């Protein structure tokens, strides 16, 4: 349908040029495609049919394996894929996805160029937050990690529990 929407107006344009004598030769715009011989020989036909039959047989056996739970993990993945596809199909259709993709491809670079200063500030803030979280986890791991100094075996008496080291606040920038 899409190809016909493109080729039909082009053919009408060439026909109109021929009628007003701007194109006296009557050149057909798709003559090279019409005149091309794309027929298959008997051997090529047999090879193509064999390949198609093998692909169909593989698809049928794979679908049987997934539907009748030949492998639990593969069947779970297949069901999850079907659920996601149903959800996407319910909310959108293919044309909507193509339109959104084209809009994103052409508008996101412009948006980034216009908001570059704000994006850099947000990036710095996120990096600072990530550094704080990493330092927090490092401090927690160092506090929870047992010391590497070998201690003598405990005796029957209970030793006093050592106090935890006081926490030092880091200066924020």
mmCIF file of the C-alpha atoms, coordinates in Angstrom:
data_MODEL
# 
_entry.id   MODEL 
# 
loop_
_atom_site.group_PDB 
_atom_site.id 
_atom_site.type_symbol 
_atom_site.label_atom_id 
_atom_site.label_alt_id 
_atom_site.label_comp_id 
_atom_site.label_asym_id 
_atom_site.label_entity_id 
_atom_site.label_seq_id 
_atom_site.pdbx_PDB_ins_code 
_atom_site.Cartn_x 
_atom_site.Cartn_y 
_atom_site.Cartn_z 
_atom_site.occupancy 
_atom_site.B_iso_or_equiv 
_atom_site.pdbx_formal_charge 
_atom_site.auth_seq_id 
_atom_site.auth_comp_id 
_atom_site.auth_asym_id 
_atom_site.auth_atom_id 
_atom_site.pdbx_PDB_model_num 
ATOM 1   C CA . UNK A 1 1   ? 0.000  0.000   0.000   1.00 0.00 ? 1   UNK A CA 1 
ATOM 2   C CA . UNK A 1 2   ? 2.803  2.421   0.917   1.00 0.00 ? 2   UNK A CA 1 
ATOM 3   C CA . UNK A 1 3   ? 4.708  1.610   -2.269  1.00 0.00 ? 3   UNK A CA 1 
ATOM 4   C CA . UNK A 1 4   ? 1.576  2.203   -4.318  1.00 0.00 ? 4   UNK A CA 1 
ATOM 5   C CA . UNK A 1 5   ? 1.084  5.574   -2.598  1.00 0.00 ? 5   UNK A CA 1 
ATOM 6   C CA . UNK A 1 6   ? 4.543  6.573   -3.807  1.00 0.00 ? 6   UNK A CA 1 
ATOM 7   C CA . UNK A 1 7   ? 4.644  5.039   -7.281  1.00 0.00 ? 7   UNK A CA 1 
ATOM 8   C CA . UNK A 1 8   ? 1.153  5.984   -8.474  1.00 0.00 ? 8   UNK A CA 1 
ATOM 9   C CA . UNK A 1 9   ? 1.621  9.791   -8.212  1.00 0.00 ? 9   UNK A CA 1 
ATOM 10  C CA . UNK A 1 10  ? 5.044  9.516   -9.843  1.00 0.00 ? 10  UNK A CA 1 
ATOM 11  C CA . UNK A 1 11  ? 3.576  7.558   -12.772 1.00 0.00 ? 11  UNK A CA 1 
ATOM 12  C CA . UNK A 1 12  ? 0.762  10.105  -13.111 1.00 0.00 ? 12  UNK A CA 1 
ATOM 13  C CA . UNK A 1 13  ? 3.323  12.927  -13.131 1.00 0.00 ? 13  UNK A CA 1 
ATOM 14  C CA . UNK A 1 14  ? 5.261  11.308  -15.994 1.00 0.00 ? 14  UNK A CA 1 
ATOM 15  C CA . UNK A 1 15  ? 2.012  10.690  -17.888 1.00 0.00 ? 15  UNK A CA 1 
ATOM 16  C CA . UNK A 1 16  ? 1.073  14.352  -17.432 1.00 0.00 ? 16  UNK A CA 1 
ATOM 17  C CA . UNK A 1 17  ? 4.492  15.428  -18.761 1.00 0.00 ? 17  UNK A CA 1 
ATOM 18  C CA . UNK A 1 18  ? 3.945  13.195  -21.781 1.00 0.00 ? 18  UNK A CA 1 
ATOM 19  C CA . UNK A 1 19  ? 0.519  14.733  -22.450 1.00 0.00 ? 19  UNK A CA 1 
ATOM 20  C CA . UNK A 1 20  ? 1.797  18.319  -22.356 1.00 0.00 ? 20  UNK A CA 1 
ATOM 21  C CA . UNK A 1 21  ? 4.733  17.325  -24.585 1.00 0.00 ? 21  UNK A CA 1 
ATOM 22  C CA . UNK A 1 22  ? 7.458  18.030  -22.020 1.00 0.00 ? 22  UNK A CA 1 
ATOM 23  C CA . UNK A 1 23  ? 8.466  14.379  -22.151 1.00 0.00 ? 23  UNK A CA 1 
ATOM 24  C CA . UNK A 1 24  ? 8.019  13.369  -25.800 1.00 0.00 ? 24  UNK A CA 1 
ATOM 25  C CA . UNK A 1 25  ? 9.745  9.975   -25.487 1.00 0.00 ? 25  UNK A CA 1 
ATOM 26  C CA . UNK A 1 26  ? 7.054  8.626   -23.184 1.00 0.00 ? 26  UNK A CA 1 
ATOM 27  C CA . UNK A 1 27  ? 9.616  7.314   -20.708 1.00 0.00 ? 27  UNK A CA 1 
ATOM 28  C CA . UNK A 1 28  ? 8.131  5.120   -18.047 1.00 0.00 ? 28  UNK A CA 1 
ATOM 29  C CA . UNK A 1 29  ? 9.802  5.861   -14.650 1.00 0.00 ? 29  UNK A CA 1 
ATOM 30  C CA . UNK A 1 30  ? 9.800  2.198   -13.629 1.00 0.00 ? 30  UNK A CA 1 
ATOM 31  C CA . UNK A 1 31  ? 10.715 0.614   -16.969 1.00 0.00 ? 31  UNK A CA 1 
ATOM 32  C CA . UNK A 1 32  ? 13.964 -0.819  -15.588 1.00 0.00 ? 32  UNK A CA 1 
ATOM 33  C CA . UNK A 1 33  ? 12.029 -2.669  -12.906 1.00 0.00 ? 33  UNK A CA 1 
ATOM 34  C CA . UNK A 1 34  ? 9.288  -3.848  -15.252 1.00 0.00 ? 34  UNK A CA 1 
ATOM 35  C CA . UNK A 1 35  ? 11.723 -5.125  -17.895 1.00 0.00 ? 35  UNK A CA 1 
ATOM 36  C CA . UNK A 1 36  ? 13.938 -6.932  -15.354 1.00 0.00 ? 36  UNK A CA 1 
ATOM 37  C CA . UNK A 1 37  ? 13.603 -10.718 -15.572 1.00 0.00 ? 37  UNK A CA 1 
ATOM 38  C CA . UNK A 1 38  ? 13.254 -12.000 -12.006 1.00 0.00 ? 38  UNK A CA 1 
ATOM 39  C CA . UNK A 1 39  ? 12.035 -15.492 -12.812 1.00 0.00 ? 39  UNK A CA 1 
ATOM 40  C CA . UNK A 1 40  ? 13.634 -18.451 -11.082 1.00 0.00 ? 40  UNK A CA 1 
ATOM 41  C CA . UNK A 1 41  ? 15.017 -21.549 -12.697 1.00 0.00 ? 41  UNK A CA 1 
ATOM 42  C CA . UNK A 1 42  ? 13.768 -24.966 -11.594 1.00 0.00 ? 42  UNK A CA 1 
ATOM 43  C CA . UNK A 1 43  ? 16.844 -25.570 -9.411  1.00 0.00 ? 43  UNK A CA 1 
ATOM 44  C CA . UNK A 1 44  ? 16.581 -22.149 -7.753  1.00 0.00 ? 44  UNK A CA 1 
ATOM 45  C CA . UNK A 1 45  ? 12.887 -22.705 -7.093  1.00 0.00 ? 45  UNK A CA 1 
ATOM 46  C CA . UNK A 1 46  ? 13.585 -26.053 -5.417  1.00 0.00 ? 46  UNK A CA 1 
ATOM 47  C CA . UNK A 1 47  ? 16.288 -24.492 -3.214  1.00 0.00 ? 47  UNK A CA 1 
ATOM 48  C CA . UNK A 1 48  ? 14.050 -21.599 -2.168  1.00 0.00 ? 48  UNK A CA 1 
ATOM 49  C CA . UNK A 1 49  ? 11.137 -23.927 -1.354  1.00 0.00 ? 49  UNK A CA 1 
ATOM 50  C CA . UNK A 1 50  ? 13.433 -26.223 0.683   1.00 0.00 ? 50  UNK A CA 1 
ATOM 51  C CA . UNK A 1 51  ? 14.714 -23.237 2.696   1.00 0.00 ? 51  UNK A CA 1 
ATOM 52  C CA . UNK A 1 52  ? 11.180 -21.991 3.354   1.00 0.00 ? 52  UNK A CA 1 
ATOM 53  C CA . UNK A 1 53  ? 10.010 -25.455 4.434   1.00 0.00 ? 53  UNK A CA 1 
ATOM 54  C CA . UNK A 1 54  ? 12.992 -25.799 6.799   1.00 0.00 ? 54  UNK A CA 1 
ATOM 55  C CA . UNK A 1 55  ? 12.280 -22.384 8.348   1.00 0.00 ? 55  UNK A CA 1 
ATOM 56  C CA . UNK A 1 56  ? 8.601  -23.227 8.830   1.00 0.00 ? 56  UNK A CA 1 
ATOM 57  C CA . UNK A 1 57  ? 9.462  -26.614 10.377  1.00 0.00 ? 57  UNK A CA 1 
ATOM 58  C CA . UNK A 1 58  ? 11.943 -24.973 12.767  1.00 0.00 ? 58  UNK A CA 1 
ATOM 59  C CA . UNK A 1 59  ? 9.374  -22.314 13.744  1.00 0.00 ? 59  UNK A CA 1 
ATOM 60  C CA . UNK A 1 60  ? 6.701  -24.957 14.409  1.00 0.00 ? 60  UNK A CA 1 
ATOM 61  C CA . UNK A 1 61  ? 8.992  -27.089 16.576  1.00 0.00 ? 61  UNK A CA 1 
ATOM 62  C CA . UNK A 1 62  ? 10.205 -24.033 18.496  1.00 0.00 ? 62  UNK A CA 1 
ATOM 63  C CA . UNK A 1 63  ? 6.646  -22.826 19.141  1.00 0.00 ? 63  UNK A CA 1 
ATOM 64  C CA . UNK A 1 64  ? 5.622  -26.327 20.265  1.00 0.00 ? 64  UNK A CA 1 
ATOM 65  C CA . UNK A 1 65  ? 8.593  -26.390 22.655  1.00 0.00 ? 65  UNK A CA 1 
ATOM 66  C CA . UNK A 1 66  ? 7.648  -22.996 24.088  1.00 0.00 ? 66  UNK A CA 1 
ATOM 67  C CA . UNK A 1 67  ? 3.908  -23.643 24.353  1.00 0.00 ? 67  UNK A CA 1 
ATOM 68  C CA . UNK A 1 68  ? 4.211  -27.132 25.841  1.00 0.00 ? 68  UNK A CA 1 
ATOM 69  C CA . UNK A 1 69  ? 6.957  -26.020 28.273  1.00 0.00 ? 69  UNK A CA 1 
ATOM 70  C CA . UNK A 1 70  ? 9.958  -27.904 26.986  1.00 0.00 ? 70  UNK A CA 1 
ATOM 71  C CA . UNK A 1 71  ? 12.140 -25.500 28.978  1.00 0.00 ? 71  UNK A CA 1 
ATOM 72  C CA . UNK A 1 72  ? 10.588 -23.665 31.910  1.00 0.00 ? 72  UNK A CA 1 
ATOM 73  C CA . UNK A 1 73  ? 12.814 -20.583 31.658  1.00 0.00 ? 73  UNK A CA 1 
ATOM 74  C CA . UNK A 1 74  ? 12.333 -20.227 27.890  1.00 0.00 ? 74  UNK A CA 1 
ATOM 75  C CA . UNK A 1 75  ? 8.558  -20.603 28.280  1.00 0.00 ? 75  UNK A CA 1 
ATOM 76  C CA . UNK A 1 76  ? 8.490  -17.971 31.043  1.00 0.00 ? 76  UNK A CA 1 
ATOM 77  C CA . UNK A 1 77  ? 10.492 -15.597 28.837  1.00 0.00 ? 77  UNK A CA 1 
ATOM 78  C CA . UNK A 1 78  ? 8.096  -16.282 25.962  1.00 0.00 ? 78  UNK A CA 1 
ATOM 79  C CA . UNK A 1 79  ? 5.044  -15.559 28.131  1.00 0.00 ? 79  UNK A CA 1 
ATOM 80  C CA . UNK A 1 80  ? 6.610  -12.335 29.424  1.00 0.00 ? 80  UNK A CA 1 
ATOM 81  C CA . UNK A 1 81  ? 7.409  -11.283 25.856  1.00 0.00 ? 81  UNK A CA 1 
ATOM 82  C CA . UNK A 1 82  ? 3.810  -11.964 24.822  1.00 0.00 ? 82  UNK A CA 1 
ATOM 83  C CA . UNK A 1 83  ? 2.480  -9.946  27.794  1.00 0.00 ? 83  UNK A CA 1 
ATOM 84  C CA . UNK A 1 84  ? 4.710  -7.000  26.941  1.00 0.00 ? 84  UNK A CA 1 
ATOM 85  C CA . UNK A 1 85  ? 3.683  -7.174  23.281  1.00 0.00 ? 85  UNK A CA 1 
ATOM 86  C CA . UNK A 1 86  ? -0.007 -7.296  24.230  1.00 0.00 ? 86  UNK A CA 1 
ATOM 87  C CA . UNK A 1 87  ? 0.430  -4.268  26.500  1.00 0.00 ? 87  UNK A CA 1 
ATOM 88  C CA . UNK A 1 88  ? 2.291  -2.335  23.819  1.00 0.00 ? 88  UNK A CA 1 
ATOM 89  C CA . UNK A 1 89  ? -0.296 -3.356  21.234  1.00 0.00 ? 89  UNK A CA 1 
ATOM 90  C CA . UNK A 1 90  ? -3.139 -2.203  23.454  1.00 0.00 ? 90  UNK A CA 1 
ATOM 91  C CA . UNK A 1 91  ? -1.638 1.187   24.198  1.00 0.00 ? 91  UNK A CA 1 
ATOM 92  C CA . UNK A 1 92  ? -0.120 1.999   20.838  1.00 0.00 ? 92  UNK A CA 1 
ATOM 93  C CA . UNK A 1 93  ? 0.119  0.829   17.319  1.00 0.00 ? 93  UNK A CA 1 
ATOM 94  C CA . UNK A 1 94  ? 3.090  0.594   14.981  1.00 0.00 ? 94  UNK A CA 1 
ATOM 95  C CA . UNK A 1 95  ? 2.482  3.897   13.253  1.00 0.00 ? 95  UNK A CA 1 
ATOM 96  C CA . UNK A 1 96  ? 2.404  5.712   16.590  1.00 0.00 ? 96  UNK A CA 1 
ATOM 97  C CA . UNK A 1 97  ? 5.746  4.170   17.547  1.00 0.00 ? 97  UNK A CA 1 
ATOM 98  C CA . UNK A 1 98  ? 7.291  5.244   14.228  1.00 0.00 ? 98  UNK A CA 1 
ATOM 99  C CA . UNK A 1 99  ? 5.994  8.792   14.632  1.00 0.00 ? 99  UNK A CA 1 
ATOM 100 C CA . UNK A 1 100 ? 7.281  9.048   18.211  1.00 0.00 ? 100 UNK A CA 1 
ATOM 101 C CA . UNK A 1 101 ? 10.659 7.680   17.126  1.00 0.00 ? 101 UNK A CA 1 
ATOM 102 C CA . UNK A 1 102 ? 10.990 10.228  14.309  1.00 0.00 ? 102 UNK A CA 1 
ATOM 103 C CA . UNK A 1 103 ? 9.981  13.077  16.600  1.00 0.00 ? 103 UNK A CA 1 
ATOM 104 C CA . UNK A 1 104 ? 12.542 11.983  19.218  1.00 0.00 ? 104 UNK A CA 1 
ATOM 105 C CA . UNK A 1 105 ? 15.338 11.602  16.673  1.00 0.00 ? 105 UNK A CA 1 
ATOM 106 C CA . UNK A 1 106 ? 14.899 15.157  15.432  1.00 0.00 ? 106 UNK A CA 1 
ATOM 107 C CA . UNK A 1 107 ? 13.838 16.989  18.602  1.00 0.00 ? 107 UNK A CA 1 
ATOM 108 C CA . UNK A 1 108 ? 16.074 15.544  21.343  1.00 0.00 ? 108 UNK A CA 1 
ATOM 109 C CA . UNK A 1 109 ? 19.330 17.054  19.983  1.00 0.00 ? 109 UNK A CA 1 
ATOM 110 C CA . UNK A 1 110 ? 17.654 20.474  19.718  1.00 0.00 ? 110 UNK A CA 1 
ATOM 111 C CA . UNK A 1 111 ? 16.225 20.113  23.227  1.00 0.00 ? 111 UNK A CA 1 
ATOM 112 C CA . UNK A 1 112 ? 19.675 19.203  24.581  1.00 0.00 ? 112 UNK A CA 1 
ATOM 113 C CA . UNK A 1 113 ? 21.259 22.180  22.797  1.00 0.00 ? 113 UNK A CA 1 
ATOM 114 C CA . UNK A 1 114 ? 18.702 24.559  24.278  1.00 0.00 ? 114 UNK A CA 1 
ATOM 115 C CA . UNK A 1 115 ? 18.914 23.095  27.792  1.00 0.00 ? 115 UNK A CA 1 
ATOM 116 C CA . UNK A 1 116 ? 22.632 22.287  27.860  1.00 0.00 ? 116 UNK A CA 1 
ATOM 117 C CA . UNK A 1 117 ? 23.403 24.440  30.926  1.00 0.00 ? 117 UNK A CA 1 
ATOM 118 C CA . UNK A 1 118 ? 20.541 22.976  32.938  1.00 0.00 ? 118 UNK A CA 1 
ATOM 119 C CA . UNK A 1 119 ? 21.484 19.437  31.835  1.00 0.00 ? 119 UNK A CA 1 
ATOM 120 C CA . UNK A 1 120 ? 25.084 19.957  33.011  1.00 0.00 ? 120 UNK A CA 1 
ATOM 121 C CA . UNK A 1 121 ? 23.888 21.239  36.412  1.00 0.00 ? 121 UNK A CA 1 
ATOM 122 C CA . UNK A 1 122 ? 21.574 18.245  36.772  1.00 0.00 ? 122 UNK A CA 1 
ATOM 123 C CA . UNK A 1 123 ? 24.428 15.913  35.759  1.00 0.00 ? 123 UNK A CA 1 
ATOM 124 C CA . UNK A 1 124 ? 26.742 17.463  38.368  1.00 0.00 ? 124 UNK A CA 1 
ATOM 125 C CA . UNK A 1 125 ? 24.060 17.122  41.044  1.00 0.00 ? 125 UNK A CA 1 
ATOM 126 C CA . UNK A 1 126 ? 23.483 13.456  40.163  1.00 0.00 ? 126 UNK A CA 1 
ATOM 127 C CA . UNK A 1 127 ? 27.239 12.754  40.164  1.00 0.00 ? 127 UNK A CA 1 
ATOM 128 C CA . UNK A 1 128 ? 27.571 14.433  43.581  1.00 0.00 ? 128 UNK A CA 1 
ATOM 129 C CA . UNK A 1 129 ? 24.708 12.356  44.950  1.00 0.00 ? 129 UNK A CA 1 
ATOM 130 C CA . UNK A 1 130 ? 26.273 9.166   43.561  1.00 0.00 ? 130 UNK A CA 1 
ATOM 131 C CA . UNK A 1 131 ? 29.640 10.073  45.171  1.00 0.00 ? 131 UNK A CA 1 
ATOM 132 C CA . UNK A 1 132 ? 27.917 10.611  48.537  1.00 0.00 ? 132 UNK A CA 1 
ATOM 133 C CA . UNK A 1 133 ? 26.142 7.252   48.273  1.00 0.00 ? 133 UNK A CA 1 
ATOM 134 C CA . UNK A 1 134 ? 29.405 5.492   47.346  1.00 0.00 ? 134 UNK A CA 1 
ATOM 135 C CA . UNK A 1 135 ? 31.259 7.065   50.275  1.00 0.00 ? 135 UNK A CA 1 
ATOM 136 C CA . UNK A 1 136 ? 28.426 6.070   52.619  1.00 0.00 ? 136 UNK A CA 1 
ATOM 137 C CA . UNK A 1 137 ? 28.610 2.452   51.446  1.00 0.00 ? 137 UNK A CA 1 
ATOM 138 C CA . UNK A 1 138 ? 32.411 2.466   51.793  1.00 0.00 ? 138 UNK A CA 1 
ATOM 139 C CA . UNK A 1 139 ? 32.139 3.718   55.383  1.00 0.00 ? 139 UNK A CA 1 
ATOM 140 C CA . UNK A 1 140 ? 29.484 1.118   56.176  1.00 0.00 ? 140 UNK A CA 1 
ATOM 141 C CA . UNK A 1 141 ? 31.596 -1.657  54.670  1.00 0.00 ? 141 UNK A CA 1 
ATOM 142 C CA . UNK A 1 142 ? 34.700 -0.538  56.567  1.00 0.00 ? 142 UNK A CA 1 
ATOM 143 C CA . UNK A 1 143 ? 32.750 -0.491  59.840  1.00 0.00 ? 143 UNK A CA 1 
ATOM 144 C CA . UNK A 1 144 ? 31.235 -3.930  59.241  1.00 0.00 ? 144 UNK A CA 1 
ATOM 145 C CA . UNK A 1 145 ? 34.409 -5.545  57.946  1.00 0.00 ? 145 UNK A CA 1 
ATOM 146 C CA . UNK A 1 146 ? 36.279 -7.546  60.681  1.00 0.00 ? 146 UNK A CA 1 
ATOM 147 C CA . UNK A 1 147 ? 39.750 -6.301  61.520  1.00 0.00 ? 147 UNK A CA 1 
ATOM 148 C CA . UNK A 1 148 ? 42.648 -8.157  59.912  1.00 0.00 ? 148 UNK A CA 1 
ATOM 149 C CA . UNK A 1 149 ? 44.678 -8.357  63.158  1.00 0.00 ? 149 UNK A CA 1 
ATOM 150 C CA . UNK A 1 150 ? 44.566 -11.855 64.596  1.00 0.00 ? 150 UNK A CA 1 
ATOM 151 C CA . UNK A 1 151 ? 43.097 -11.905 68.122  1.00 0.00 ? 151 UNK A CA 1 
ATOM 152 C CA . UNK A 1 152 ? 43.945 -14.551 70.680  1.00 0.00 ? 152 UNK A CA 1 
ATOM 153 C CA . UNK A 1 153 ? 41.328 -17.139 71.454  1.00 0.00 ? 153 UNK A CA 1 
ATOM 154 C CA . UNK A 1 154 ? 38.816 -15.851 73.990  1.00 0.00 ? 154 UNK A CA 1 
ATOM 155 C CA . UNK A 1 155 ? 39.000 -17.220 77.485  1.00 0.00 ? 155 UNK A CA 1 
ATOM 156 C CA . UNK A 1 156 ? 36.128 -18.154 79.753  1.00 0.00 ? 156 UNK A CA 1 
ATOM 157 C CA . UNK A 1 157 ? 35.811 -14.599 81.043  1.00 0.00 ? 157 UNK A CA 1 
ATOM 158 C CA . UNK A 1 158 ? 33.786 -12.121 79.093  1.00 0.00 ? 158 UNK A CA 1 
ATOM 159 C CA . UNK A 1 159 ? 35.744 -9.226  77.662  1.00 0.00 ? 159 UNK A CA 1 
ATOM 160 C CA . UNK A 1 160 ? 34.178 -5.777  77.528  1.00 0.00 ? 160 UNK A CA 1 
ATOM 161 C CA . UNK A 1 161 ? 32.699 -4.830  74.171  1.00 0.00 ? 161 UNK A CA 1 
ATOM 162 C CA . UNK A 1 162 ? 34.783 -2.087  72.491  1.00 0.00 ? 162 UNK A CA 1 
ATOM 163 C CA . UNK A 1 163 ? 32.927 1.111   71.698  1.00 0.00 ? 163 UNK A CA 1 
ATOM 164 C CA . UNK A 1 164 ? 32.406 2.018   68.098  1.00 0.00 ? 164 UNK A CA 1 
ATOM 165 C CA . UNK A 1 165 ? 34.549 4.790   66.699  1.00 0.00 ? 165 UNK A CA 1 
ATOM 166 C CA . UNK A 1 166 ? 32.762 8.170   66.619  1.00 0.00 ? 166 UNK A CA 1 
ATOM 167 C CA . UNK A 1 167 ? 31.381 9.202   63.260  1.00 0.00 ? 167 UNK A CA 1 
ATOM 168 C CA . UNK A 1 168 ? 32.996 12.220  61.632  1.00 0.00 ? 168 UNK A CA 1 
ATOM 169 C CA . UNK A 1 169 ? 30.849 14.467  59.508  1.00 0.00 ? 169 UNK A CA 1 
ATOM 170 C CA . UNK A 1 170 ? 32.259 15.331  56.148  1.00 0.00 ? 170 UNK A CA 1 
ATOM 171 C CA . UNK A 1 171 ? 32.026 18.918  55.017  1.00 0.00 ? 171 UNK A CA 1 
ATOM 172 C CA . UNK A 1 172 ? 29.558 19.405  52.187  1.00 0.00 ? 172 UNK A CA 1 
ATOM 173 C CA . UNK A 1 173 ? 30.654 21.455  49.239  1.00 0.00 ? 173 UNK A CA 1 
# 
